Amino acid sequence: MGEGRVVRRRLGFGGALLATLFACASLTPSLLPRTWLNQGVMSAVTAILGYAVGAGFGALGRAVIPYRLPERGRGIAWRVMIGGCVALAAVALWYSVQWQRELRALMGMDTRITWFPPLILAVAVALFAVALLLARLVRLGSRKLIAWLDRYVPVSVGRAVGVLIIAFLVVVFANGVVFDGFVARMSDVSSVANEGTHPGVRRPASAYVSGGPGSLVTWESLGKEGRRFTATAATPARLTAFSGRPAAQPIRVYVGLDATTSPQAQAATAVRELERTGAFNRPVLAVLGTTGTGWVDPRIADSLEYLYNGRSAMVAVQYSYLPSWLSFLVDRHKAAAAGRVLFEAVRARVARLPAATRPKLVLSGESLGAYELEGSFRDLEDMAARADGALFVGPPNASPIWRHLSANRDQGSPVWRPVYQGGRTARFAQHAADLSRPGGPWPAPRVVYLQNASDPVVWWSPELVYSRPAWLEEPRGPDVNPQMNWFPLVTFWQVLADLSAGLSVPPGHGHRYGADIADGWAAVAAPPGWDAGDTGRLRTLISGRSSAPRP
């Protein structure tokens, strides 16, 4: 085949068929609603994957079966395949509108959507053509290299070596040049953004928070998210208005990346800040996990402060400048290390206190922050032995303790709402009522996992490429579309794309947990005298407050 024919040759039969089937499968509903533009991109990605699979099977079939249809038979097969693919694509595009409306209705969203099937098709075809052109240019390069090698070594050796060299170069370029360059650029941009301050955030006047008067760390070193965390502590006036009793000034300690040179130094500084502010004299001390840029969900922090009328202390550290999704890819182990070092340092300091005067030591983190703190423990038993409770919100699928509990859940309980050992230590909830199930004793320390059945952060995993997930088995979660199916490769990319839409849905769906965080804290660490009525009032307050979105 000539060099030009490598690039300009027509589509392969198997590749075209599988590309169409994969693209149509991508139009089916996934966990969250999506826009027409996202759908076009997703269809293009899945189509090129389908083309690669189909082309591979086609090449294998030609190598194994020497028989070829006559020219007339091949023409008929092509016409039948093209007609079938066009009809299937038209039907899938038509139904995709209704599928998206049904999914939005399931989540209580407006079903009047802007959905452009012709534009979806145009975006998908254009991006597919670009990707196919790049793939064929790589193939052309490999042919040239193999032809050159054949002049010096046996043909079989030349082909093997040529394929290995091209594969190596593609991997190096994609990972070492494109991805690493992208990460470096994002790190530069994020480090600059880290120097900024959110509108309305001012240096606090309270000596009980990092960056305030007498703080061991400077206001500038806290980073953008650290400054927001310490500056937005609940005021005694607001706390008193809620509780009707005189409130204390909450303690918030934070150590940014710019303050020290290592996680160990950060943890040591954090402990000294806790000592300075008198945190070890408070009835509760929370170690909080951060996500990516150092963000802490304000609902996690605020709920605990209202729960204890300001007599609380909390501490967090920053381990990355990168956005949460990118930090999960490249800084995941750094996050776990930072969480482990911080918890161990705080716990060691608490252990030096008389047992009767020690604060209740609790944990909380959302998304990557949950993963960060899980890394401090071997298993659930170790967590219960060394902490007084934990609240994890939307934990990533890679969280090791979460995975173990889900995989070893009690028989008959669904993976989206598992019951582990009768709920004696850990319980899982999408709604507040879930925390009361199963019935039976729930002694302290308690561990709560808030996880929505439609949260892609919780359910996305590499296993979706080749394995049907348990969360698509019946019965399904309350907000998982009955029309959603599993397709090899396709569902992996669908749920991966859902990650970008996790915060675009109402609370109680996707990666939004809202006022359920108040119920979680009330279950894990309620102070003496706290009752269900107090939790209801706190839910109302937390749900009515604006909350900064996760970066």
C-alpha positions in Angstrom: 0.0 0.0 0.0 1.4 3.4 -1.0 2.3 6.0 1.6 -0.6 8.2 0.6 -3.0 5.3 0.9 -2.1 4.9 4.5 -3.5 8.3 5.3 -6.2 8.7 2.7 -7.5 5.2 2.4 -11.2 4.6 3.1 -12.5 3.5 6.5 -12.2 -0.2 7.4 -15.4 -2.2 7.6 -14.9 -3.4 11.2 -13.6 -0.1 12.4 -16.5 1.9 10.9 -19.1 -0.5 12.3 -17.6 -0.5 15.9 -17.1 3.3 15.8 -20.8 3.8 15.0 -21.9 1.3 17.7 -19.6 2.9 20.3 -20.8 6.4 19.4 -24.4 5.4 19.6 -23.8 3.7 23.0 -22.3 7.0 24.3 -25.6 8.7 23.6 -27.3 6.6 26.2 -27.7 8.1 29.7 -25.0 7.9 32.3 -25.0 9.2 35.9 -25.5 12.9 35.2 -27.1 15.1 32.6 -24.7 16.6 30.0 -24.7 19.3 27.4 -24.8 18.8 23.7 -21.1 19.9 23.4 -20.0 17.4 26.0 -22.0 14.8 24.2 -20.3 15.6 20.9 -16.8 15.3 22.4 -17.8 12.1 24.3 -19.2 10.5 21.1 -15.9 11.3 19.2 -13.7 9.8 21.9 -15.8 6.6 22.1 -16.1 6.4 18.3 -12.3 6.4 17.9 -12.0 3.8 20.6 -14.6 1.7 18.7 -12.7 2.2 15.5 -9.5 1.0 17.1 -11.2 -2.1 18.5 -13.0 -2.9 15.2 -9.8 -2.4 13.1 -7.9 -4.7 15.4 -10.5 -7.4 15.2 -10.6 -6.9 11.4 -6.9 -7.3 11.1 -7.0 -10.4 13.3 -9.8 -11.9 11.2 -8.0 -11.4 7.9 -4.9 -13.0 9.4 -6.8 -16.1 10.6 -9.4 -16.5 7.8 -7.9 -16.3 4.3 -11.3 -16.2 2.6 -12.4 -12.9 1.1 -15.9 -12.0 -0.2 -16.0 -11.2 -3.9 -16.1 -7.6 -4.9 -19.9 -7.7 -5.4 -20.4 -9.2 -2.0 -18.2 -6.7 -0.3 -20.2 -3.9 -2.0 -23.5 -5.3 -0.7 -22.1 -5.7 2.8 -20.9 -2.1 2.8 -24.2 -0.7 1.7 -26.1 -2.7 4.3 -23.7 -1.7 7.0 -23.8 2.0 6.1 -27.6 2.0 5.9 -27.9 0.3 9.2 -25.4 2.6 10.9 -27.1 5.7 9.6 -30.5 4.5 10.8 -29.0 3.5 14.2 -27.3 6.8 14.6 -30.5 8.7 13.8 -32.6 6.7 16.3 -29.9 7.1 19.0 -29.8 10.8 18.5 -33.5 11.1 18.5 -33.9 9.1 21.8 -30.9 10.9 23.4 -33.1 14.0 23.9 -35.7 12.0 25.8 -33.0 10.2 27.8 -31.5 13.5 29.0 -34.9 14.9 29.9 -35.7 11.8 31.9 -32.4 12.0 33.8 -33.0 15.7 34.6 -36.5 15.0 35.8 -35.1 12.3 38.1 -32.9 14.9 39.8 -35.6 17.6 39.9 -34.0 19.7 37.2 -35.5 21.8 34.4 -36.3 19.4 31.5 -36.4 22.2 29.0 -33.0 21.6 27.5 -31.1 22.9 24.5 -30.1 19.7 22.6 -28.8 19.9 19.0 -28.5 16.4 17.4 -27.0 17.9 14.2 -24.3 19.8 16.1 -23.6 16.7 18.3 -23.1 14.8 15.1 -20.9 17.5 13.5 -18.7 17.8 16.6 -18.3 14.0 16.8 -17.5 13.6 13.2 -15.0 16.4 13.1 -13.1 15.3 16.2 -13.2 11.7 15.0 -11.6 12.7 11.7 -8.8 14.6 13.4 -8.0 11.7 15.8 -8.1 9.2 12.9 -5.8 11.4 10.8 -3.3 11.6 13.7 -3.4 7.8 14.2 -2.8 7.2 10.5 0.2 9.6 10.5 1.7 7.6 13.3 1.1 4.4 11.3 2.7 6.0 8.3 5.7 6.9 10.4 5.9 3.3 11.7 5.8 2.0 8.1 8.7 4.2 7.1 10.7 3.2 10.1 10.1 -0.5 9.5 11.0 -0.2 5.8 14.3 1.4 6.8 15.0 -1.3 9.4 14.3 -4.1 6.9 17.4 -3.0 4.9 19.6 -4.0 7.8 17.8 -6.7 9.8 15.5 -9.6 9.0 11.9 -8.6 8.2 10.4 -10.1 11.3 13.0 -8.4 13.5 12.5 -5.1 11.7 8.8 -5.1 12.2 9.0 -6.1 15.9 11.7 -3.5 16.6 9.8 -0.8 14.6 6.6 -1.3 16.4 8.3 -1.2 19.8 10.2 2.0 18.9 7.0 3.7 17.6 5.0 2.6 20.7 7.8 3.9 22.9 7.9 7.3 21.2 4.1 7.6 21.3 4.1 6.9 25.0 7.0 9.2 25.7 5.4 12.0 23.7 2.0 11.5 25.2 3.2 11.1 28.8 6.5 12.9 29.0 5.8 15.8 26.7 2.1 16.4 26.4 0.9 15.3 29.9 3.9 16.4 31.9 4.0 19.7 30.0 0.3 20.1 30.7 0.8 19.4 34.4 3.8 21.8 34.6 1.7 24.5 32.9 -1.2 23.9 35.3 1.1 23.9 38.2 2.5 27.3 37.1 -1.0 28.7 36.6 -2.3 27.3 39.9 0.7 28.6 41.9 0.0 32.1 40.6 -3.7 31.7 41.4 -2.7 30.5 44.9 -1.2 33.9 45.6 -4.6 35.6 45.0 -7.4 36.1 47.5 -11.1 35.5 47.0 -13.3 38.6 46.8 -14.6 39.7 50.1 -12.0 37.7 52.1 -10.1 39.9 54.6 -7.3 39.1 57.0 -9.0 38.0 60.3 -8.8 40.0 63.5 -9.2 36.9 65.6 -6.1 35.4 67.3 -7.8 32.0 67.2 -7.2 31.4 63.5 -4.1 31.1 61.4 -3.1 34.3 59.7 -4.6 36.4 62.5 -2.7 38.3 65.2 0.0 36.2 66.9 -0.2 33.5 64.3 2.9 31.4 63.7 2.2 31.4 59.9 1.7 34.5 57.8 -1.5 35.5 56.1 0.3 35.4 52.8 1.6 31.9 53.2 -1.8 30.4 53.7 -2.6 30.3 50.0 -5.9 31.4 48.4 -8.0 28.6 49.8 -6.3 28.7 53.2 -7.1 32.4 53.5 -10.7 31.8 52.8 -10.8 28.9 55.3 -9.4 30.9 58.2 -11.2 34.2 57.4 -14.7 32.7 57.2 -14.8 31.1 60.6 -18.3 31.6 62.2 -18.4 34.6 64.4 -19.6 34.4 68.1 -22.5 36.6 67.2 -23.8 34.3 64.5 -23.2 31.3 66.7 -25.1 32.9 69.6 -28.0 33.8 67.3 -28.3 30.2 66.4 -27.8 28.6 69.8 -29.3 31.3 72.1 -26.3 30.9 74.4 -23.0 32.8 74.6 -20.6 31.3 72.0 -16.9 30.9 71.9 -14.5 32.0 69.1 -13.9 29.0 66.9 -10.3 27.9 66.2 -9.2 27.2 62.6 -5.6 26.3 62.0 -4.2 26.0 58.5 -0.7 25.6 57.1 -0.1 26.3 53.4 2.5 25.0 51.0 4.5 28.2 51.2 4.9 28.2 55.0 7.3 25.3 55.3 9.4 22.8 53.2 7.9 19.4 53.9 4.8 17.6 55.2 6.6 16.9 58.5 7.4 20.6 58.9 3.8 21.5 58.1 2.5 19.1 60.7 4.9 20.3 63.3 3.9 23.9 62.6 0.2 23.0 62.7 0.6 21.4 66.1 2.3 24.5 67.5 -0.5 26.6 66.1 -3.0 24.4 67.8 -1.1 24.8 71.1 -0.9 28.6 70.6 -4.7 28.9 70.1 -5.6 26.6 72.9 -7.1 24.0 70.6 -6.3 21.1 72.9 -8.6 22.5 75.5 -11.6 22.4 73.3 -14.1 19.5 73.6 -13.6 18.6 69.9 -10.7 18.8 67.5 -11.1 18.0 63.8 -8.4 17.0 61.4 -9.7 18.0 58.0 -8.6 16.8 54.6 -8.3 19.2 51.7 -8.9 18.8 48.0 -6.3 19.8 45.4 -5.7 23.5 45.8 -6.2 23.3 49.6 -10.0 23.8 49.6 -12.1 22.7 52.6 -15.9 22.4 52.2 -17.2 25.3 54.2 -20.3 23.2 55.2 -18.0 20.7 56.9 -16.3 23.5 58.9 -19.4 25.6 59.6 -21.5 22.6 60.7 -19.1 21.5 63.3 -18.7 25.1 64.7 -22.5 25.5 65.0 -22.7 22.0 66.5 -20.4 23.0 69.4 -21.4 26.7 69.6 -17.8 27.7 68.6 -16.1 25.5 71.2 -14.4 23.6 68.4 -11.0 23.5 66.8 -10.0 22.3 63.3 -6.7 21.9 61.4 -5.8 21.4 57.8 -2.8 21.6 55.5 -2.3 22.2 51.8 -0.3 19.7 49.8 -0.8 20.9 46.2 -1.5 23.9 44.0 -3.3 21.8 41.4 -7.1 21.5 40.8 -8.6 18.5 42.6 -9.1 16.3 39.5 -5.5 16.8 38.4 -4.2 16.5 41.9 -5.9 13.1 42.1 -4.0 11.9 39.1 -0.5 13.2 40.0 -0.6 14.0 43.8 -2.7 11.2 45.2 0.1 9.6 47.1 1.3 13.1 48.3 -2.2 13.7 49.6 -2.2 10.4 51.6 1.3 11.1 53.0 0.3 14.7 54.1 -2.9 13.4 55.8 -1.0 10.6 57.6 1.8 12.9 58.9 -0.7 15.5 60.1 -3.0 13.1 61.9 -0.1 11.3 63.6 1.4 14.6 64.8 -1.9 15.8 66.2 -2.8 12.4 67.7 0.6 12.2 69.4 0.1 15.6 71.0 -3.4 14.7 72.2 -2.0 11.5 73.7 0.2 13.6 76.0 -2.8 15.0 77.7 -4.6 13.3 80.6 -7.2 11.0 79.3 -10.0 12.9 81.1 -9.1 16.2 79.4 -8.4 15.1 75.9 -10.6 16.6 73.1 -12.7 14.3 71.0 -10.4 13.7 67.9 -12.5 13.5 64.7 -11.8 13.4 61.0 -13.5 14.8 57.9 -12.8 15.3 54.3 -14.5 15.6 51.0 -13.5 13.9 47.8 -9.7 13.8 47.6 -9.8 15.1 51.2 -11.5 11.8 52.3 -8.8 9.8 50.4 -6.1 11.9 52.1 -7.3 11.0 55.6 -8.1 7.4 54.9 -4.4 6.9 54.2 -3.7 7.4 57.9 -5.1 4.0 58.8 -4.7 0.4 57.9 -8.4 -0.4 58.1 -11.7 0.5 59.7 -10.7 -1.2 63.0 -7.5 0.9 63.1 -9.5 4.0 62.5 -12.0 3.3 65.2 -9.1 2.5 67.6 -7.2 5.8 67.0 -9.9 8.3 66.2 -13.2 9.3 67.9 -15.2 9.5 64.7 -15.0 10.3 61.0 -17.2 12.0 58.4 -16.2 11.3 54.8 -18.1 13.0 52.0 -18.1 11.7 48.4 -15.0 9.5 48.8 -13.2 8.7 45.5 -13.5 5.1 44.3 -9.8 4.6 45.0 -10.2 5.1 48.8 -8.9 1.8 50.2 -11.0 1.5 53.3 -14.1 2.5 51.5 -13.4 -0.1 48.8 -12.9 -2.8 51.4 -16.1 -2.0 53.2 -18.1 -1.9 50.0 -16.6 -5.1 48.6 -17.3 -7.0 51.9 -20.7 -5.6 52.6 -23.4 -7.7 54.2 -25.3 -10.0 51.9 -28.3 -8.3 50.3 -27.2 -4.8 50.8 -26.6 -2.8 47.5 -23.2 -1.3 46.8 -24.6 2.2 46.6 -25.9 1.8 50.2 -23.9 -1.0 51.7 -24.2 -2.4 55.2 -21.0 -3.5 56.8 -21.1 -5.7 59.8 -24.6 -4.7 60.7 -23.6 -1.0 60.7 -21.9 -1.3 64.1 -19.1 1.2 63.2 -19.5 2.6 59.7 -22.7 3.6 57.9 -23.4 4.9 54.4 -26.0 7.5 53.5 -27.4 9.5 50.7 -30.2 10.9 52.8 -30.4 11.7 56.5 -32.8 8.8 57.1 -30.2 6.3 55.8 -28.1 6.9 59.0 -30.8 5.2 61.1 -30.5 2.0 59.0 -29.9 -0.7 59.8 -31.6 -0.7 63.2 -29.5 -1.9 66.1 -26.7 -0.5 68.2 -24.3 2.1 66.8 -21.7 2.8 69.5 -19.0 5.3 69.3 -16.7 5.9 67.6 -18.8 6.2 64.5 -17.8 6.5 60.9 -20.1 8.0 58.3 -19.7 7.9 54.5 -22.0 10.3 52.6 -22.2 9.0 49.0 -24.8 9.8 46.4 -25.8 7.0 44.1 -25.2 9.4 41.1 -21.8 10.7 42.3 -19.2 10.0 39.6 -16.4 10.7 42.0 -17.5 7.7 44.1 -18.2 5.4 41.1 -15.6 6.1 38.5 -12.8 3.6 38.3 -10.6 2.0 35.6 -12.5 -1.3 36.0 -15.4 0.3 34.1 -13.3 -0.3 31.0 -13.9 -4.1 31.1 -16.3 -4.9 34.0 -20.0 -4.1 34.7 -20.2 -2.3 38.0 -22.2 -3.5 40.9 -24.0 -0.1 41.2 -25.8 -0.9 37.9 -27.3 -4.1 39.3 -30.8 -4.1 40.6 -32.0 -2.5 42.8 -30.4 0.7 41.6 -29.8 3.9 43.6 -32.7 6.3 43.8 -31.3 8.7 41.2 -29.6 6.3 38.8 -31.5 6.3 35.5 -33.1 2.9 34.8 -32.1 3.3 31.1 -28.4 3.4 31.9 -26.5 0.4 30.7 -22.9 -0.7 30.8 -20.8 -0.9 27.6 -17.1 -1.9 27.5 -14.9 1.2 27.2 -17.9 3.5 26.6 -19.2 3.6 30.2 -15.7 4.3 31.4 -15.6 7.5 29.3 -19.2 8.4 30.1 -18.6 8.4 33.9 -15.2 10.1 33.4 -17.0 12.9 31.6 -19.6 13.0 34.4 -16.8 14.1 36.7 -16.9 17.6 35.1 -20.6 17.9 35.8 -20.6 16.6 39.4 -21.4 20.1 40.9 -24.0 21.1 38.2 -26.9 19.2 39.8 -29.1 19.9 42.9 -27.9 18.9 46.3 -28.5 15.2 47.0 -27.2 14.3 43.6 -23.9 14.1 41.8 -21.1 15.4 44.0 -23.3 17.8 46.0 -24.1 16.9 49.6 -25.5 20.2 51.0 -27.1 20.0 54.4 -26.7 16.3 54.7 -23.3 17.2 56.1 -25.0 18.5 59.2 -26.7 15.2 59.8 -23.4 13.4 59.3 -21.7 15.5 61.9 -24.6 15.1 64.3 -24.3 11.3 64.0 -20.5 11.3 64.4 -19.8 13.9 67.0 -23.0 15.4 68.6 -22.2 17.3 71.9 -24.2 16.5 75.0 -27.8 17.8 74.8 -27.9 17.9 71.1 -31.2 16.5 69.6 -33.0 15.9 66.3 -34.6 19.4 66.5 -31.2 21.0 66.7 -30.1 19.0 63.7 -33.1 20.2 61.8 -32.4 23.8 62.6 -28.8 23.3 61.5 -29.8 21.7 58.3 -32.0 24.8 57.5 -29.2 27.2 58.3 -26.5 25.3 56.3 -28.8 24.7 53.3 -29.7 28.4 53.2 -26.1 29.6 53.2 -24.2 30.1 50.0 -21.1 27.9 49.8 -18.0 28.3 47.7 -17.8 25.7 45.0 -15.0 23.2 45.0 -12.1 24.2 42.8 
